[in-house]
Amino acid sequence: MDNKRPSTDLEYNGERSPKRQRRSTPPRESNGNNGAHAHALPPLSCSILGVEPLDEFIREIADFVHHMIMTRSERVGNVEVEAKVGVLRNKGTGQRLVFPVLVETVLAPDALDTRFESNMSPTQHKHFNTLLNNLKTNSHQPDHPSPPLQYTHLHLVDSFYNAEGSREKIRVTRNEKTGEVVACMRKVRLGSLDIYSPKRMADWRISVNVEVPVAPPVGTATLTRRKDRLSYSHEEFTIDLTQVTSQGAPNTKPEVLHELELEFTRSEYLLATALRRGDPNVAEAERSAFDELMRAFVNNARILNVLPSLSKHGFVRVPTSGLVQVFWSSLPDALISLSTFESRLSTVRCRNVDVNATAPKHALLHVNFKADTDRLSPLTALRVSSRLTEPRDRIEHMSTTYDDTYDCIVVGSGHAGSCAALAASDAGLSRVLIIDKCPEGWVGGNGYFTAGAHRTVHNGLDDLLPIVHNVDVDIASEIDMDPYTAEDFTSDIMRLGGGRSDPALVKAVVDGSRDAIGWLAERVKMPFHLSFNRQAYLVNGRQKFWGGMVLSVQDGGKGVIKAHQEALKSAGVETWFETPAVELICANGGIVGLMVLRKGQLLRLTSPSVILACGGYEASVKLRGKYLGEDWKRAKVRGTPYNTGDGLAIASSIGAALKGDFRGCHSTCWDADAPSDGGDRALSNQFTKSGYPLGLMLNTRGVRFVDEGEDFRNYTYAKFGREILVQPGGFVFQVWDSRVVGWLRKEEYGDDVVRKMWAKTPEELAEKLEKEGLESKTQFIQTLTEYNEAVHAFAAENTARRWDPAVKDGLSTQSSRQSLAIPKTNWALPLEQPPYLAVKVSCGITFTFGGLAIDPETAVVLSESTNKPIPGLFCAGELVGGLFYSNYPGGSGLTAGAVLGIMAGREAAKRKGQTV
């Protein structure tokens, strides 16, 4: 054997002990009749190198914590490393994650769209209380093998305050009985690592933070919570069992949580060992101390992560033979490919475990799944054997026959899906099914969150009057509306997309737009209005429409979806909610059905046609980061939280072609105080903040960053949302003076809709905005001053120009005397009439542009390998790729969804009766 010395890396990073320890193996009883004992094995070394490697699981955690500590930017304060017991859940479904792994597994940070819930039930809290109290009592016995546990009962009150210039909150902790301030700090979160535990009822999370001491804050606390804490300490660790009571809004029931966490007691000692980790110039005991600390920390966390379960033995009771069904609660973000499920059913068997004379038989289930190419990496097809430990009601006998048959199945209950289903029904299909993974209360997809705007080719006012409901003869006589031709519509899409949009797809949408609008008005009874509040200004007594797009729907997106639901119900179209699509079923090169999850059951539905209308991936933080860029992880989701890339995943898994701008999306200026992970179904589109052409937008450094007057807002808002996102902090300020405040749309800027900052002077406004994140008051005022000077210089040279918000009026900041680096090309009025108004806005993402490739004449999805249609697979709505690039003309999305949805439904009807 080669006697080379082990590497230095192994010496300090991979071993538990440098000594050649030898372990003796106890003698094993012989099977012989004489009952003699076999010879004992000789003492064995830990390994061929005489050392015991650090467990890979522990090493991964140790490396993560060490990296977080050593690379932290915040060097002041105590480093906190803690492990919490909880449950990892899929953000979209709310179900606990289930992966086909056999043992505890460290998940890659930010690899999945998950949330960690550290709450436990009162029963589980009581279990740990009893366990720890017994350990404390036993540890004080004379013969106990380890140091005793110490115990403290604390009653604390945490008050949280906003920190100026920081997203982190300031936490003031007081002794509830004495009022003494125990701590006043700002917690900076460095990172976290999630550990999935398949054999246990709970998972755990390791978090690394820095607690920075700060001065006591002033003002009113934003949140207060009481903590009844049982604190146990043992050697280098503290175990806290805490009941947390938080009071929400007045007159609401307090929220009570139960938490268990483990943390290092001595932060300074942890830091000291981290600094010496692997240092060849110190003694071995010092350079390995950090890993030894982490080993003990992880072992304690593992031992604590044993929640009491409903099963006495901790196994799932299943039949000891026969076929079973697998339920995966983590779909779709941990999508499992089941395309060979049927062919492998015969290999699925249960094996008995824990069998003896008194215990019942239990079984562990093993299933092999086919792994597909990772077309969209975050939607990974799993390539492993699985052990299932799910409750009994999740496991049922599975028939090898199909569960039901439909003429057409539509995936998605939004605008496009509803159009497709109704068109299919009207074309003669008697059994049409819509499925959606969202609850019924979230019906409508992103369409619900729109303003109901539809862009269409039209010949002027007389062409549209028959389909609108808010214009009488007198009003019609006061309207100025130019025709909007097919050439205009085509030019707008191609111009904003830099000429990259698929011409054939654009032509299909444009040419079909007016017929689709007529179908919606007549068949769906869509209550169309002329969009006076969004697309017209009252100028000299006349309503002047601008920007090409003139139609909206009464009550916006809510009205759109309400009309669809009524029409679908009347047509007898069936809808299943909380039913995710799992996999497309194929045979003979085409679609023959769809596999779905419904009420915990895996159903295999027969259908010659499946229409995918389930949106893009904008609600997936992970996919936004992967395809759009890391900045997009902080964008606010405007619409449904259920668009997480399902359609892309199941279609690409059977070889569908992807197409379009995967780095582009529809975004907009969005209220900075709006929810982050999904839209508000009450306020809906009112979080939009599109009044910037009337004023200015300045970032936190006090400078402008776009030409607010470049074009009408429905041609710029999609790309300006993106520009806001890349500004420092991801938010900016929109600013106006009193001259134009009255022109702002009340549904977006009403007092009950948005938080406003008013001031009598620019200096006072800057001071107020400083509390909202403005970094430079001086630069803010200078920017306004230079802008006003440039506007006056232009006006002096162009005395005939008049401000008109209904046209591109040419009022600019660029003149021979003075020009700005970033111009304002139109509607440039000086900001100098008090009071001044500002609102804080961020970026809201609506939908993504990349999607599936389709035949523009049939809406059939194309194959990546052949570029030919995949028979029976159709696509409509935001999932279609190749239509929009970089930017987007407002109102085009709903129109495209209707055109392609109707097309897909009618084409699907042509496959009626085809052999499945």
Steps between C-alpha positions, in 0.01 A plus 500: 500500500618850427624658822459858388412747772130604495435843352490804721137554398405164641699562813320812613174494310392144481588314817347467841825390666864475381565184698489147360212388713406132492158370580428152627200318360286307749486123446202375300306189598553198277213321327655165603312259724767511770429863568870576480609854422685586185840658537475873552620726220835662560498872589426710189645836404273797436615498137800412287648835605432438865261793528122533502383740226262773599151392393418658161166626632669676791783626279251667262334682788834592656630637169184708454509651848874567471455672165218718635709602800823571315346693209257714698516870420357602838795468740338666800276294727451141605480218250192285564481145367173325578308191394119505504262208477216548252354393168612579144202581281449568132406868461252431225308210653563547872574128529803361679781415261537133413813382320609149408798483735558250776681707761537856623605718208654847483319707236697741286426860608232671286462190283126467562201726549445405863413656828603377843240494777654473845167467677396178675179388666431547874516122536847489346606794716388306807692195376826695487430670832463161666804360320729786596377513858569128539845546350569783742393290798698195389809701416537599866521139613847395628546227239393708199768474225498863384495845662162607643246715315434845642154655482357851492139615451483837326210735430603744227338765280639582155416833335595559138575839344586617149870574454585807293697412189468126557253225419574324827286577801631614836398262777477615860466213748382570854448290809121489523499501880757774568487702176880485478642517146676171440611572143471768234627380168460479125515149357682463169415172332798340327352176372315181580524132418198269492516135602227270377426200724292238315466257792382756750199721544710817480794657321749755629677815394841639593521880490804723530443861609684794648339681793622860488454710816326833431374798693140482627266608220243776514146483373232235514567129478364331185459164675506371856517140611519319834734207549448241773837323474632188667876517449728200555878517472743211457872539439538740204134509401169655603163343423203738504141374508284807448134591478477820292185713515466777241216749484392589147243761408281644778205284605655190341591178672869482598718258303669237716804307373711230661867481406803288582847625422859407577784750494861548605529656844839668452514697178857615565624142540331393176672787317837412651477139385385611154809718463729207585325241288759322290788726608815283464685729744288406802460177690271237350251536783461871421469465123234229533307664785252668264411171331463334838265777612295460183488122543352539849265775379366289213464192719297697754279642224441152359406359839259787567335460159279212610142625503235262635298358211156350468647162415611291796788344312587790273439300181222526247262210505444371149397167352778241507444424133333652196530829317486836670470863395764761581392851604758779471402813689790709371391526138581679279822657630639157565331352197522124463489349154248217489513426129603140564290456810256257341768276350674474835198437716570130498828564681336691783482279804498539876741326733428419860699655779481501877333161499484300821250304699332802653546789260282545192652485157617827352639578161724746325417579141765516227426643155740574216432804287629588159722808493474748216746759380490804725345733246413752765743428777285618793224264383714195540398150398616286788733211431489284810327219683260627761385405842151626568395582852165671449182463707272213420248711314764597244553138390228314314468205265543618144314362202689443177206645302437865425290683758289705260475620143455854364482648153738778603690598814606861556772574755439845648185692598609844381392706202671289231398169656141612538488612135644164392256294705195693385610496136556124519157452652336719237674300228323182606698348786262379771757415768740787556697522826699791644753420772694749709733444794373813674214499751162610368545836670793570265316418176597706199879493494663831415196614305326576829770754591490701178313818420311304234674691219473347151696640206334435169490609140199726442368755253428773748223586743209379285657154476514457879179671615285186448705297753555756779261571785605840633446736205174668403437731206592816690829360625585357157475847348781620729752223423805524275629156404724412207474158332758243607605296198662160467813683390492712817459196726770302319738796507451550874585138586798485264631843599490433871648154453793621293377311193554160666137392535389209280329674204258213439394491864459877508287484186277231652437711810450828314277357228290309751467782752177665384316169451612387846369820656168449326484139622572608858231764484236277340578150631654571841293814558817685594391847623734713290544870573689778331793561732448867581682481832811330361530594133339840452548855625240775503660771287305811400172328582567188294605148604818434302608135488868427464745211472295273272334301778145612582308204646472381859249291693262610774664425836829416324637149527237408756237571237691296241511188717144542626371503142707191416378308802138568418546398137687180591237402753224554245688287247543214747880514508635321807777657713724330758696721737800401713586254225855540363596345168772243559584358159387482140425144388619418150456213257581463130661842490202692633309591813258245642438641844619682807604387847374725781486509877154539648411468867814302568436262210712460190247494214575402141256676272441399139469777242608550140571868572669691778520880490767658720394846616660508843731799469874545529741484792482851645380381843804275546779689675747235395406505130497880492853497635609233252357649182438870563792565735566521872344848531165354403483294817390816680231599249144503632257252346205699364266213437446137588762327716428172318685570173821313579592343167287184504405517133858548387613206710245241392516604134878509479517159667339347189720695258302819439699787353567810707498839334519870569659744737581308817677806638202725441173556679203730541557722799378835623533776757342345810420627847800439724266409786317232299531131594812331364397144413161546338232750412231641725163378371324803646720782370621298201641731230468812716859447618611611152661844503500626141489877552871553439459671156340791689796539736844360577651180639811524720694219662636484855809697396279788390553469124272424207565178307243490213333735256156519659360657183655260250159371385147441625510306824344185348811472282753561778370362829615142431861602447500774767402241757822320413699822532359561848608153610868564421509829689665501845268325742260402221265795561465864387285808558242650265470876549247764383394850587144623550457599136463136387386316814139529390585306180615192691257209485314465828485119483882501514573807711195537722553575869371156591724325245854630538712653774581862409773742605393867473722805551491874453855522365744270319722514810220380726412226251862383495502478879188283496639278229822457693297299752382283209851422376618812314878509542580854382271794568749732332503307175120466502455877521772560242329262256169686534674836458687396185186344356297820555772712344508276192121514464499880516784519248303286254182703555686824428602368156165331421230745605236339277519160669209409729474221753260226387507160675289339226769539232876497488517873551877541458540703819857410580805572712734526201580844356796685356559669836475198726446125471489211747701179473172311529234705321132519561372493143131580550274655764787682671347751741704664776447365853468822695138542612448378859393282662723224369405133498715186496423128518736207539489239224674173423488245218205266456535201268192384307611222267807363325558516124681170443275201437403220267530510122168462317367487146341849459219356285386228742655576844646146499825467697806418288757230563855608572654215305283519187347850513174327410173509699453268796151364424251581771712752694394866476611816675349845559551806715814606681659156450542566126854608412620717213236773507655761729864597547639751749191720500128483447215719371241522777183299450662249263518216752127450551440533128765241415356268766154527344617457139719197569264354759208502257727357231624221727147405610368481146801301377470261795138435402619368164665209684172381651465126480862434409632176643670533837 
